[in-house]
Amino acid sequence: MVVTKQIDRFTDIVSKYELFIFDLWGVLHNGQALFPESLQAIDYLRSQNKSCAFLSNSPRRAEEITRSLATGGLILSEDDKVVTSLECFRHYVASNKAFIKNKKIFHLGKTKNAFDDMDVEFVSQIDNADYIALFLFTETLDSFNELKEMFIKAIKLDIPVICINPDMVALHGDAVRYTAGYFAKEYEKLGGKVIYFGKPHRPVYELLLKDRNISKDKVLAIGDSLLTDIKGANDFGIDSVLLYSKGIHKNMDFKNLDVVDKLFSEHNAFPSYTLKTL
């Protein structure tokens, strides 16, 4: 088990690592604006000749993320690799063409561009589907009973869910929204099969570090979610920092060690460090 150390300053641990992997939502921004202290932290890393990478469970292309960050004031260099859960999905499909080729997709969510340039057919009736593609994003669970009925029907038909955003919730300003990972877990609880792409699953880390010759003990993941960022780092074998003042766990009392230990144990995720803010 990882022994967690509370630290007061991010700069205190920078010298130990060469590559810093940043989560986006809850670490770099809140869904509406970039955090100034995160921009300052990245500037400091660059001044120390450290490398940065950006790993998100966003169902968006890396180029779109890069443009969005630039609009907010963070200009990435050619060396700043961006990997999203969507990129992980597309990479998997490129290497395993039979997985999705000529398949019928029942799509739940707003966007279908995850399947651009793929040989798939979208269907309007779940009875005809080979997969359910889950892209739900909502602030309330008002319609979940209706969705649950659909899930039960799909499970009886043995239809797997493709989840390209394993996050359970995401911050959007001060609001917390339920994301695809939440509904994927509900599908599993009902007995359904889910195929995940993104954190905390190993392939997205392998894709991020592909062609990069670096020892894992020189890599640090920075995130706000125990279930994805910290659990993923634990399972992949790299150190991690849990930021807690603005992210998913911002309402927890991190000064109470008993509360913190219980939280880590409940999630089976143990950060190397906890830090209030970058």
Number of C-alpha atoms within 10 A of each C-alpha: 9 12 9 16 12 16 14 13 12 15 12 9 11 16 11 11 16 19 22 21 24 23 23 21 24 25 25 26 22 19 15 12 15 20 17 12 13 17 17 12 15 19 14 14 19 12 9 12 11 16 17 21 18 22 24 27 26 20 23 19 18 20 11 10 18 18 14 13 18 12 12 13 13 17 14 16 9 7 9 14 17 21 25 27 27 25 25 25 21 19 14 17 16 13 9 11 12 10 11 19 13 13 17 19 24 22 22 15 13 10 12 13 12 17 18 9 7 16 12 14 15 18 16 11 10 19 12 14 21 22 22 22 24 23 22 20 20 14 14 10 11 9 8 13 10 9 15 15 10 12 25 15 14 21 17 10 15 14 21 19 26 22 27 29 28 28 24 19 19 22 20 16 13 10 10 15 18 18 21 27 23 18 25 28 17 15 21 15 10 13 14 20 17 20 13 19 25 28 27 23 19 15 18 26 19 13 16 19 17 10 8 9 7 12 11 15 13 14 21 23 24 27 28 26 27 25 19 23 28 29 22 23 29 22 12 16 13 18 22 26 29 26 24 22 19 21 23 21 17 14 10 13 13 19 9 9 10 10 13 15 13 11 17 17 11 11 14 14 22 25 27 21 20 22 19 18 17 21
